[in-house]
Structure formats: C-alpha cells, structure tokens
Amino acid sequence: MLIRVRNNDVGKAITQMKRRMNDEGILRDLKKHEFHLTRSQKRKVKHKEAVKRLNKLKRLKEEHS
C-alpha cells in the first residue's frame, strides 16, 4: 500500500491510510489474530457474527419494504 503525502498534509494522508486499511480489512485481521482463542471460543465468535449478519439482513429487508 502506498500513500503519498502532498503539500505536507500528513493529516489527510493518515486519514486516507486508515480508510484504505479499513476497506482492505487489515485492522479486522490484526484484531482477529491479536490473542489466542480456544475452539469453543472460536465457535461462539463465529455464531455471534452469523447472528449479527442475519440481523443486519433482516433490518435492511425491513427498510426496503
């Protein structure tokens, strides 16, 4: 990833870098590998994410109806 600083505007470059890292999922991946999870903890996290996705889909479906 290459971020260019133009006109010595470092703040704008940092904002752009954070946006790109978020879009590419780098931060999410780092947080995921930050500490060790047991199998049961991984299962719980996976289930929680699935429920979250389903609720989001339901909410979006209700908004469009």
PQR file with spaces between the fields and no chain letter, atoms N, CA, C, O and H, PARSE charges and radii, in Angstrom:
ATOM       1  N    MET     1       0.849   -1.159    0.000 -0.4000 1.5000
ATOM       2  CA   MET     1       0.000    0.000    0.000 -0.0000 2.0000
ATOM       3  C    MET     1       0.906    1.237    0.000  0.5500 1.7000
ATOM       4  O    MET     1       1.862    1.322    0.771 -0.5500 1.4000
ATOM       5  N    LEU     2       0.593    2.165   -0.857 -0.4000 1.5000
ATOM       6  CA   LEU     2       1.390    3.381   -0.985 -0.0000 2.0000
ATOM       7  C    LEU     2       0.481    4.588   -0.781  0.5500 1.7000
ATOM       8  O    LEU     2      -0.520    4.758   -1.476 -0.5500 1.4000
ATOM       9  H    LEU     2      -0.184    2.096   -1.483  0.4000 1.0000
ATOM      10  N    ILE     3       0.853    5.419    0.186 -0.4000 1.5000
ATOM      11  CA   ILE     3       0.119    6.647    0.461 -0.0000 2.0000
ATOM      12  C    ILE     3       1.086    7.801    0.240  0.5500 1.7000
ATOM      13  O    ILE     3       2.159    7.837    0.843 -0.5500 1.4000
ATOM      14  H    ILE     3       1.667    5.280    0.751  0.4000 1.0000
ATOM      15  N    ARG     4       0.723    8.722   -0.602 -0.4000 1.5000
ATOM      16  CA   ARG     4       1.586    9.871   -0.885 -0.0000 2.0000
ATOM      17  C    ARG     4       1.126   11.071   -0.073  0.5500 1.7000
ATOM      18  O    ARG     4      -0.068   11.358    0.019 -0.5500 1.4000
ATOM      19  H    ARG     4      -0.148    8.692   -1.092  0.4000 1.0000
ATOM      20  N    VAL     5       2.099   11.769    0.515 -0.4000 1.5000
ATOM      21  CA   VAL     5       1.814   12.990    1.265 -0.0000 2.0000
ATOM      22  C    VAL     5       2.002   14.160    0.312  0.5500 1.7000
ATOM      23  O    VAL     5       3.081   14.360   -0.244 -0.5500 1.4000
ATOM      24  H    VAL     5       3.068   11.535    0.439  0.4000 1.0000
ATOM      25  N    ARG     6       0.954   14.913    0.137 -0.4000 1.5000
ATOM      26  CA   ARG     6       1.007   16.050   -0.780 -0.0000 2.0000
ATOM      27  C    ARG     6       0.908   17.347    0.010  0.5500 1.7000
ATOM      28  O    ARG     6       0.111   17.452    0.943 -0.5500 1.4000
ATOM      29  H    ARG     6       0.077   14.751    0.588  0.4000 1.0000
ATOM      30  N    ASN     7       1.711   18.328   -0.360 -0.4000 1.5000
ATOM      31  CA   ASN     7       1.711   19.651    0.274 -0.0000 2.0000
ATOM      32  C    ASN     7       1.891   19.564    1.794  0.5500 1.7000
ATOM      33  O    ASN     7       1.312   20.354    2.540 -0.5500 1.4000
ATOM      34  H    ASN     7       2.358   18.243   -1.117  0.4000 1.0000
ATOM      35  N    ASN     8       2.688   18.610    2.238 -0.4000 1.5000
ATOM      36  CA   ASN     8       2.977   18.419    3.669 -0.0000 2.0000
ATOM      37  C    ASN     8       1.711   18.256    4.512  0.5500 1.7000
ATOM      38  O    ASN     8       1.694   18.646    5.680 -0.5500 1.4000
ATOM      39  H    ASN     8       3.158   17.969    1.633  0.4000 1.0000
ATOM      40  N    ASP     9       0.670   17.694    3.941 -0.4000 1.5000
ATOM      41  CA   ASP     9      -0.590   17.477    4.651 -0.0000 2.0000
ATOM      42  C    ASP     9      -0.629   16.039    5.174  0.5500 1.7000
ATOM      43  O    ASP     9      -1.241   15.158    4.570 -0.5500 1.4000
ATOM      44  H    ASP     9       0.684   17.377    2.993  0.4000 1.0000
ATOM      45  N    VAL    10       0.038   15.824    6.306 -0.4000 1.5000
ATOM      46  CA   VAL    10       0.149   14.475    6.874 -0.0000 2.0000
ATOM      47  C    VAL    10      -1.193   13.993    7.402  0.5500 1.7000
ATOM      48  O    VAL    10      -1.499   12.805    7.308 -0.5500 1.4000
ATOM      49  H    VAL    10       0.535   16.539    6.797  0.4000 1.0000
ATOM      50  N    GLY    11      -1.993   14.886    7.949 -0.4000 1.5000
ATOM      51  CA   GLY    11      -3.300   14.506    8.487 -0.0000 2.0000
ATOM      52  C    GLY    11      -4.196   13.872    7.442  0.5500 1.7000
ATOM      53  O    GLY    11      -4.874   12.879    7.707 -0.5500 1.4000
ATOM      54  H    GLY    11      -1.745   15.852    8.025  0.4000 1.0000
ATOM      55  N    LYS    12      -4.194   14.452    6.260 -0.4000 1.5000
ATOM      56  CA   LYS    12      -5.012   13.911    5.169 -0.0000 2.0000
ATOM      57  C    LYS    12      -4.480   12.547    4.727  0.5500 1.7000
ATOM      58  O    LYS    12      -5.254   11.648    4.399 -0.5500 1.4000
ATOM      59  H    LYS    12      -3.644   15.258    6.045  0.4000 1.0000
ATOM      60  N    ALA    13      -3.147   12.401    4.721 -0.4000 1.5000
ATOM      61  CA   ALA    13      -2.537   11.127    4.337 -0.0000 2.0000
ATOM      62  C    ALA    13      -2.873   10.034    5.350  0.5500 1.7000
ATOM      63  O    ALA    13      -3.137    8.893    4.971 -0.5500 1.4000
ATOM      64  H    ALA    13      -2.518   13.132    4.988  0.4000 1.0000
ATOM      65  N    ILE    14      -2.863   10.381    6.633 -0.4000 1.5000
ATOM      66  CA   ILE    14      -3.210    9.400    7.670 -0.0000 2.0000
ATOM      67  C    ILE    14      -4.664    8.979    7.537  0.5500 1.7000
ATOM      68  O    ILE    14      -4.985    7.798    7.668 -0.5500 1.4000
ATOM      69  H    ILE    14      -2.648   11.308    6.941  0.4000 1.0000
ATOM      70  N    THR    15      -5.537    9.931    7.279 -0.4000 1.5000
ATOM      71  CA   THR    15      -6.956    9.621    7.092 -0.0000 2.0000
ATOM      72  C    THR    15      -7.145    8.677    5.912  0.5500 1.7000
ATOM      73  O    THR    15      -7.915    7.720    5.990 -0.5500 1.4000
ATOM      74  H    THR    15      -5.276   10.890    7.172  0.4000 1.0000
ATOM      75  N    GLN    16      -6.441    8.951    4.823 -0.4000 1.5000
ATOM      76  CA   GLN    16      -6.535    8.108    3.632 -0.0000 2.0000
ATOM      77  C    GLN    16      -6.000    6.707    3.928  0.5500 1.7000
ATOM      78  O    GLN    16      -6.577    5.717    3.479 -0.5500 1.4000
ATOM      79  H    GLN    16      -5.815    9.729    4.760  0.4000 1.0000
ATOM      80  N    MET    17      -4.886    6.619    4.691 -0.4000 1.5000
ATOM      81  CA   MET    17      -4.313    5.325    5.040 -0.0000 2.0000
ATOM      82  C    MET    17      -5.290    4.517    5.891  0.5500 1.7000
ATOM      83  O    MET    17      -5.479    3.325    5.654 -0.5500 1.4000
ATOM      84  H    MET    17      -4.418    7.424    5.056  0.4000 1.0000
ATOM      85  N    LYS    18      -5.911    5.160    6.882 -0.4000 1.5000
ATOM      86  CA   LYS    18      -6.867    4.466    7.737 -0.0000 2.0000
ATOM      87  C    LYS    18      -8.051    3.953    6.926  0.5500 1.7000
ATOM      88  O    LYS    18      -8.526    2.840    7.152 -0.5500 1.4000
ATOM      89  H    LYS    18      -5.757    6.129    7.076  0.4000 1.0000
ATOM      90  N    ARG    19      -8.528    4.764    5.980 -0.4000 1.5000
ATOM      91  CA   ARG    19      -9.655    4.362    5.144 -0.0000 2.0000
ATOM      92  C    ARG    19      -9.291    3.142    4.297  0.5500 1.7000
ATOM      93  O    ARG    19     -10.074    2.198    4.187 -0.5500 1.4000
ATOM      94  H    ARG    19      -8.142    5.668    5.796  0.4000 1.0000
ATOM      95  N    ARG    20      -8.101    3.169    3.702 -0.4000 1.5000
ATOM      96  CA   ARG    20      -7.675    2.030    2.880 -0.0000 2.0000
ATOM      97  C    ARG    20      -7.491    0.768    3.712  0.5500 1.7000
ATOM      98  O    ARG    20      -7.874   -0.321    3.286 -0.5500 1.4000
ATOM      99  H    ARG    20      -7.465    3.936    3.791  0.4000 1.0000
ATOM     100  N    MET    21      -6.904    0.914    4.901 -0.4000 1.5000
ATOM     101  CA   MET    21      -6.711   -0.248    5.777 -0.0000 2.0000
ATOM     102  C    MET    21      -8.052   -0.827    6.190  0.5500 1.7000
ATOM     103  O    MET    21      -8.199   -2.046    6.274 -0.5500 1.4000
ATOM     104  H    MET    21      -6.593    1.799    5.247  0.4000 1.0000
ATOM     105  N    ASN    22      -9.025    0.022    6.446 -0.4000 1.5000
ATOM     106  CA   ASN    22     -10.351   -0.440    6.818 -0.0000 2.0000
ATOM     107  C    ASN    22     -11.025   -1.149    5.637  0.5500 1.7000
ATOM     108  O    ASN    22     -11.639   -2.201    5.815 -0.5500 1.4000
ATOM     109  H    ASN    22      -8.905    1.013    6.377  0.4000 1.0000
ATOM     110  N    ASP    23     -10.912   -0.582    4.449 -0.4000 1.5000
ATOM     111  CA   ASP    23     -11.519   -1.180    3.256 -0.0000 2.0000
ATOM     112  C    ASP    23     -10.914   -2.539    2.946  0.5500 1.7000
ATOM     113  O    ASP    23     -11.624   -3.452    2.524 -0.5500 1.4000
ATOM     114  H    ASP    23     -10.413    0.273    4.305  0.4000 1.0000
ATOM     115  N    GLU    24      -9.611   -2.682    3.150 -0.4000 1.5000
ATOM     116  CA   GLU    24      -8.937   -3.943    2.851 -0.0000 2.0000
ATOM     117  C    GLU    24      -9.065   -4.956    3.980  0.5500 1.7000
ATOM     118  O    GLU    24      -8.694   -6.117    3.807 -0.5500 1.4000
ATOM     119  H    GLU    24      -9.035   -1.940    3.492  0.4000 1.0000
ATOM     120  N    GLY    25      -9.580   -4.542    5.125 -0.4000 1.5000
ATOM     121  CA   GLY    25      -9.792   -5.468    6.231 -0.0000 2.0000
ATOM     122  C    GLY    25      -8.535   -5.776    7.022  0.5500 1.7000
ATOM     123  O    GLY    25      -8.498   -6.774    7.743 -0.5500 1.4000
ATOM     124  H    GLY    25      -9.881   -3.599    5.265  0.4000 1.0000
ATOM     125  N    ILE    26      -7.521   -4.961    6.911 -0.4000 1.5000
ATOM     126  CA   ILE    26      -6.255   -5.221    7.603 -0.0000 2.0000
ATOM     127  C    ILE    26      -6.438   -5.115    9.113  0.5500 1.7000
ATOM     128  O    ILE    26      -5.963   -5.976    9.854 -0.5500 1.4000
ATOM     129  H    ILE    26      -7.551   -4.151    6.326  0.4000 1.0000
ATOM     130  N    LEU    27      -7.115   -4.075    9.574 -0.4000 1.5000
ATOM     131  CA   LEU    27      -7.303   -3.893   11.010 -0.0000 2.0000
ATOM     132  C    LEU    27      -8.130   -5.023   11.614  0.5500 1.7000
ATOM     133  O    LEU    27      -7.834   -5.505   12.707 -0.5500 1.4000
ATOM     134  H    LEU    27      -7.500   -3.376    8.973  0.4000 1.0000
ATOM     135  N    ARG    28      -9.160   -5.436   10.898 -0.4000 1.5000
ATOM     136  CA   ARG    28     -10.014   -6.532   11.378 -0.0000 2.0000
ATOM     137  C    ARG    28      -9.199   -7.807   11.528  0.5500 1.7000
ATOM     138  O    ARG    28      -9.352   -8.544   12.502 -0.5500 1.4000
ATOM     139  H    ARG    28      -9.400   -5.044   10.010  0.4000 1.0000
ATOM     140  N    ASP    29      -8.329   -8.060   10.548 -0.4000 1.5000
ATOM     141  CA   ASP    29      -7.490   -9.255   10.591 -0.0000 2.0000
ATOM     142  C    ASP    29      -6.496   -9.184   11.742  0.5500 1.7000
ATOM     143  O    ASP    29      -6.262  -10.187   12.417 -0.5500 1.4000
ATOM     144  H    ASP    29      -8.205   -7.461    9.756  0.4000 1.0000
ATOM     145  N    LEU    30      -5.912   -8.019   11.975 -0.4000 1.5000
ATOM     146  CA   LEU    30      -4.980   -7.859   13.092 -0.0000 2.0000
ATOM     147  C    LEU    30      -5.670   -8.097   14.427  0.5500 1.7000
ATOM     148  O    LEU    30      -5.115   -8.758   15.305 -0.5500 1.4000
ATOM     149  H    LEU    30      -6.103   -7.204   11.428  0.4000 1.0000
ATOM     150  N    LYS    31      -6.862   -7.569   14.580 -0.4000 1.5000
ATOM     151  CA   LYS    31      -7.599   -7.761   15.830 -0.0000 2.0000
ATOM     152  C    LYS    31      -7.955   -9.230   16.020  0.5500 1.7000
ATOM     153  O    LYS    31      -7.958   -9.740   17.141 -0.5500 1.4000
ATOM     154  H    LYS    31      -7.312   -7.032   13.866  0.4000 1.0000
ATOM     155  N    LYS    32      -8.253   -9.899   14.920 -0.4000 1.5000
ATOM     156  CA   LYS    32      -8.625  -11.309   14.991 -0.0000 2.0000
ATOM     157  C    LYS    32      -7.463  -12.171   15.471  0.5500 1.7000
ATOM     158  O    LYS    32      -7.674  -13.156   16.179 -0.5500 1.4000
ATOM     159  H    LYS    32      -8.251   -9.484   14.010  0.4000 1.0000
ATOM     160  N    HIS    33      -6.243  -11.811   15.093 -0.4000 1.5000
ATOM     161  CA   HIS    33      -5.068  -12.592   15.458 -0.0000 2.0000
ATOM     162  C    HIS    33      -4.326  -12.008   16.660  0.5500 1.7000
ATOM     163  O    HIS    33      -3.180  -12.376   16.919 -0.5500 1.4000
ATOM     164  H    HIS    33      -6.072  -11.011   14.518  0.4000 1.0000
ATOM     165  N    GLU    34      -4.964  -11.113   17.384 -0.4000 1.5000
ATOM     166  CA   GLU    34      -4.305  -10.437   18.489 -0.0000 2.0000
ATOM     167  C    GLU    34      -4.037  -11.375   19.670  0.5500 1.7000
ATOM     168  O    GLU    34      -3.026  -11.235   20.358 -0.5500 1.4000
ATOM     169  H    GLU    34      -5.895  -10.814   17.174  0.4000 1.0000
ATOM     170  N    PHE    35      -4.940  -12.327   19.903 -0.4000 1.5000
ATOM     171  CA   PHE    35      -4.764  -13.245   21.023 -0.0000 2.0000
ATOM     172  C    PHE    35      -5.325  -14.608   20.644  0.5500 1.7000
ATOM     173  O    PHE    35      -6.079  -14.741   19.680 -0.5500 1.4000
ATOM     174  H    PHE    35      -5.761  -12.441   19.344  0.4000 1.0000
ATOM     175  N    HIS    36      -4.942  -15.619   21.422 -0.4000 1.5000
ATOM     176  CA   HIS    36      -5.331  -17.000   21.116 -0.0000 2.0000
ATOM     177  C    HIS    36      -6.744  -17.287   21.603  0.5500 1.7000
ATOM     178  O    HIS    36      -7.121  -16.902   22.710 -0.5500 1.4000
ATOM     179  H    HIS    36      -4.330  -15.511   22.205  0.4000 1.0000
ATOM     180  N    LEU    37      -7.519  -17.969   20.767 -0.4000 1.5000
ATOM     181  CA   LEU    37      -8.863  -18.397   21.137 -0.0000 2.0000
ATOM     182  C    LEU    37      -8.925  -19.920   21.118  0.5500 1.7000
ATOM     183  O    LEU    37      -8.348  -20.562   20.242 -0.5500 1.4000
ATOM     184  H    LEU    37      -7.213  -18.282   19.868  0.4000 1.0000
ATOM     185  N    THR    38      -9.629  -20.489   22.090 -0.4000 1.5000
ATOM     186  CA   THR    38      -9.840  -21.927   22.079 -0.0000 2.0000
ATOM     187  C    THR    38     -10.892  -22.255   21.023  0.5500 1.7000
ATOM     188  O    THR    38     -11.529  -21.355   20.475 -0.5500 1.4000
ATOM     189  H    THR    38     -10.098  -19.967   22.802  0.4000 1.0000
ATOM     190  N    ARG    39     -11.071  -23.528   20.742 -0.4000 1.5000
ATOM     191  CA   ARG    39     -12.053  -23.926   19.726 -0.0000 2.0000
ATOM     192  C    ARG    39     -13.460  -23.467   20.106  0.5500 1.7000
ATOM     193  O    ARG    39     -14.209  -22.974   19.263 -0.5500 1.4000
ATOM     194  H    ARG    39     -10.554  -24.259   21.187  0.4000 1.0000
ATOM     195  N    SER    40     -13.809  -23.635   21.381 -0.4000 1.5000
ATOM     196  CA   SER    40     -15.163  -23.253   21.801 -0.0000 2.0000
ATOM     197  C    SER    40     -15.357  -21.736   21.677  0.5500 1.7000
ATOM     198  O    SER    40     -16.436  -21.275   21.305 -0.5500 1.4000
ATOM     199  H    SER    40     -13.200  -24.035   22.065  0.4000 1.0000
ATOM     200  N    GLN    41     -14.317  -20.969   21.988 -0.4000 1.5000
ATOM     201  CA   GLN    41     -14.417  -19.514   21.852 -0.0000 2.0000
ATOM     202  C    GLN    41     -14.556  -19.124   20.388  0.5500 1.7000
ATOM     203  O    GLN    41     -15.318  -18.215   20.060 -0.5500 1.4000
ATOM     204  H    GLN    41     -13.440  -21.343   22.290  0.4000 1.0000
ATOM     205  N    LYS    42     -13.826  -19.801   19.502 -0.4000 1.5000
ATOM     206  CA   LYS    42     -13.939  -19.518   18.061 -0.0000 2.0000
ATOM     207  C    LYS    42     -15.353  -19.801   17.579  0.5500 1.7000
ATOM     208  O    LYS    42     -15.917  -19.044   16.790 -0.5500 1.4000
ATOM     209  H    LYS    42     -13.207  -20.540   19.768  0.4000 1.0000
ATOM     210  N    ARG    43     -15.921  -20.912   18.069 -0.4000 1.5000
ATOM     211  CA   ARG    43     -17.287  -21.277   17.684 -0.0000 2.0000
ATOM     212  C    ARG    43     -18.274  -20.210   18.129  0.5500 1.7000
ATOM     213  O    ARG    43     -19.170  -19.833   17.374 -0.5500 1.4000
ATOM     214  H    ARG    43     -15.462  -21.527   18.711  0.4000 1.0000
ATOM     215  N    LYS    44     -18.110  -19.722   19.356 -0.4000 1.5000
ATOM     216  CA   LYS    44     -19.011  -18.694   19.871 -0.0000 2.0000
ATOM     217  C    LYS    44     -18.894  -17.405   19.065  0.5500 1.7000
ATOM     218  O    LYS    44     -19.902  -16.768   18.758 -0.5500 1.4000
ATOM     219  H    LYS    44     -17.382  -20.028   19.969  0.4000 1.0000
ATOM     220  N    VAL    45     -17.676  -17.024   18.726 -0.4000 1.5000
ATOM     221  CA   VAL    45     -17.455  -15.814   17.937 -0.0000 2.0000
ATOM     222  C    VAL    45     -18.078  -15.958   16.555  0.5500 1.7000
ATOM     223  O    VAL    45     -18.724  -15.037   16.055 -0.5500 1.4000
ATOM     224  H    VAL    45     -16.857  -17.541   18.976  0.4000 1.0000
ATOM     225  N    LYS    46     -17.879  -17.117   15.943 -0.4000 1.5000
ATOM     226  CA   LYS    46     -18.429  -17.372   14.615 -0.0000 2.0000
ATOM     227  C    LYS    46     -19.958  -17.311   14.642  0.5500 1.7000
ATOM     228  O    LYS    46     -20.580  -16.741   13.745 -0.5500 1.4000
ATOM     229  H    LYS    46     -17.354  -17.866   16.349  0.4000 1.0000
ATOM     230  N    HIS    47     -20.553  -17.900   15.674 -0.4000 1.5000
ATOM     231  CA   HIS    47     -22.013  -17.880   15.808 -0.0000 2.0000
ATOM     232  C    HIS    47     -22.509  -16.448   16.016  0.5500 1.7000
ATOM     233  O    HIS    47     -23.508  -16.037   15.426 -0.5500 1.4000
ATOM     234  H    HIS    47     -20.048  -18.362   16.403  0.4000 1.0000
ATOM     235  N    LYS    48     -21.805  -15.701   16.855 -0.4000 1.5000
ATOM     236  CA   LYS    48     -22.184  -14.316   17.126 -0.0000 2.0000
ATOM     237  C    LYS    48     -22.155  -13.478   15.846  0.5500 1.7000
ATOM     238  O    LYS    48     -23.055  -12.672   15.608 -0.5500 1.4000
ATOM     239  H    LYS    48     -20.993  -16.035   17.334  0.4000 1.0000
ATOM     240  N    GLU    49     -21.116  -13.671   15.021 -0.4000 1.5000
ATOM     241  CA   GLU    49     -21.009  -12.941   13.761 -0.0000 2.0000
ATOM     242  C    GLU    49     -22.130  -13.321   12.806  0.5500 1.7000
ATOM     243  O    GLU    49     -22.663  -12.466   12.099 -0.5500 1.4000
ATOM     244  H    GLU    49     -20.385  -14.326   15.215  0.4000 1.0000
ATOM     245  N    ALA    50     -22.491  -14.611   12.784 -0.4000 1.5000
ATOM     246  CA   ALA    50     -23.569  -15.072   11.907 -0.0000 2.0000
ATOM     247  C    ALA    50     -24.896  -14.436   12.321  0.5500 1.7000
ATOM     248  O    ALA    50     -25.670  -14.001   11.468 -0.5500 1.4000
ATOM     249  H    ALA    50     -22.058  -15.305   13.358  0.4000 1.0000
ATOM     250  N    VAL    51     -25.158  -14.382   13.616 -0.4000 1.5000
ATOM     251  CA   VAL    51     -26.392  -13.770   14.119 -0.0000 2.0000
ATOM     252  C    VAL    51     -26.412  -12.288   13.762  0.5500 1.7000
ATOM     253  O    VAL    51     -27.440  -11.746   13.359 -0.5500 1.4000
ATOM     254  H    VAL    51     -24.530  -14.736   14.309  0.4000 1.0000
ATOM     255  N    LYS    52     -25.261  -11.646   13.917 -0.4000 1.5000
ATOM     256  CA   LYS    52     -25.150  -10.223   13.589 -0.0000 2.0000
ATOM     257  C    LYS    52     -25.455   -9.978   12.109  0.5500 1.7000
ATOM     258  O    LYS    52     -26.163   -9.031   11.764 -0.5500 1.4000
ATOM     259  H    LYS    52     -24.425  -12.086   14.245  0.4000 1.0000
ATOM     260  N    ARG    53     -24.913  -10.846   11.230 -0.4000 1.5000
ATOM     261  CA   ARG    53     -25.170  -10.721    9.783 -0.0000 2.0000
ATOM     262  C    ARG    53     -26.651  -10.900    9.480  0.5500 1.7000
ATOM     263  O    ARG    53     -27.230  -10.136    8.708 -0.5500 1.4000
ATOM     264  H    ARG    53     -24.338  -11.615   11.510  0.4000 1.0000
ATOM     265  N    LEU    54     -27.264  -11.917   10.092 -0.4000 1.5000
ATOM     266  CA   LEU    54     -28.687  -12.166    9.849 -0.0000 2.0000
ATOM     267  C    LEU    54     -29.548  -10.991   10.305  0.5500 1.7000
ATOM     268  O    LEU    54     -30.481  -10.593    9.608 -0.5500 1.4000
ATOM     269  H    LEU    54     -26.794  -12.537   10.719  0.4000 1.0000
ATOM     270  N    ASN    55     -29.234  -10.442   11.469 -0.4000 1.5000
ATOM     271  CA   ASN    55     -29.996   -9.292   11.965 -0.0000 2.0000
ATOM     272  C    ASN    55     -29.848   -8.100   11.037  0.5500 1.7000
ATOM     273  O    ASN    55     -30.803   -7.355   10.812 -0.5500 1.4000
ATOM     274  H    ASN    55     -28.476  -10.765   12.035  0.4000 1.0000
ATOM     275  N    LYS    56     -28.655   -7.922   10.501 -0.4000 1.5000
ATOM     276  CA   LYS    56     -28.423   -6.812    9.567 -0.0000 2.0000
ATOM     277  C    LYS    56     -29.259   -7.008    8.300  0.5500 1.7000
ATOM     278  O    LYS    56     -29.878   -6.067    7.803 -0.5500 1.4000
ATOM     279  H    LYS    56     -27.879   -8.527   10.684  0.4000 1.0000
ATOM     280  N    LEU    57     -29.269   -8.238    7.785 -0.4000 1.5000
ATOM     281  CA   LEU    57     -30.065   -8.522    6.586 -0.0000 2.0000
ATOM     282  C    LEU    57     -31.558   -8.283    6.837  0.5500 1.7000
ATOM     283  O    LEU    57     -32.259   -7.722    5.994 -0.5500 1.4000
ATOM     284  H    LEU    57     -28.766   -9.002    8.189  0.4000 1.0000
ATOM     285  N    LYS    58     -32.030   -8.719    8.008 -0.4000 1.5000
ATOM     286  CA   LYS    58     -33.440   -8.514    8.362 -0.0000 2.0000
ATOM     287  C    LYS    58     -33.769   -7.021    8.426  0.5500 1.7000
ATOM     288  O    LYS    58     -34.802   -6.575    7.927 -0.5500 1.4000
ATOM     289  H    LYS    58     -31.461   -9.175    8.692  0.4000 1.0000
ATOM     290  N    ARG    59     -32.862   -6.257    9.055 -0.4000 1.5000
ATOM     291  CA   ARG    59     -33.077   -4.821    9.195 -0.0000 2.0000
ATOM     292  C    ARG    59     -33.112   -4.137    7.838  0.5500 1.7000
ATOM     293  O    ARG    59     -33.957   -3.277    7.590 -0.5500 1.4000
ATOM     294  H    ARG    59     -32.022   -6.619    9.460  0.4000 1.0000
ATOM     295  N    LEU    60     -32.180   -4.525    6.948 -0.4000 1.5000
ATOM     296  CA   LEU    60     -32.147   -3.940    5.607 -0.0000 2.0000
ATOM     297  C    LEU    60     -33.389   -4.308    4.815  0.5500 1.7000
ATOM     298  O    LEU    60     -33.921   -3.494    4.060 -0.5500 1.4000
ATOM     299  H    LEU    60     -31.493   -5.223    7.149  0.4000 1.0000
ATOM     300  N    LYS    61     -33.846   -5.538    4.991 -0.4000 1.5000
ATOM     301  CA   LYS    61     -35.032   -6.000    4.284 -0.0000 2.0000
ATOM     302  C    LYS    61     -36.269   -5.213    4.730  0.5500 1.7000
ATOM     303  O    LYS    61     -37.119   -4.860    3.913 -0.5500 1.4000
ATOM     304  H    LYS    61     -33.414   -6.199    5.605  0.4000 1.0000
ATOM     305  N    GLU    62     -36.358   -4.942    6.047 -0.4000 1.5000
ATOM     306  CA   GLU    62     -37.498   -4.192    6.574 -0.0000 2.0000
ATOM     307  C    GLU    62     -37.472   -2.747    6.098  0.5500 1.7000
ATOM     308  O    GLU    62     -38.527   -2.155    5.867 -0.5500 1.4000
ATOM     309  H    GLU    62     -35.668   -5.229    6.711  0.4000 1.0000
ATOM     310  N    GLU    63     -36.286   -2.170    5.949 -0.4000 1.5000
ATOM     311  CA   GLU    63     -36.179   -0.787    5.495 -0.0000 2.0000
ATOM     312  C    GLU    63     -36.654   -0.646    4.050  0.5500 1.7000
ATOM     313  O    GLU    63     -37.257    0.365    3.691 -0.5500 1.4000
ATOM     314  H    GLU    63     -35.429   -2.650    6.136  0.4000 1.0000
ATOM     315  N    HIS    64     -36.388   -1.645    3.228 -0.4000 1.5000
ATOM     316  CA   HIS    64     -36.755   -1.564    1.821 -0.0000 2.0000
ATOM     317  C    HIS    64     -38.211   -1.945    1.579  0.5500 1.7000
ATOM     318  O    HIS    64     -38.748   -1.683    0.503 -0.5500 1.4000
ATOM     319  H    HIS    64     -35.897   -2.466    3.520  0.4000 1.0000
ATOM     320  N    SER    65     -38.845   -2.552    2.557 -0.4000 1.5000
ATOM     321  CA   SER    65     -40.241   -2.963    2.378 -0.0000 2.0000
ATOM     322  C    SER    65     -41.199   -1.876    2.764  0.5500 1.7000
ATOM     323  O    SER    65     -42.413   -2.062    2.672 -0.5500 1.4000
ATOM     324  H    SER    65     -38.408   -2.765    3.431  0.4000 1.0000
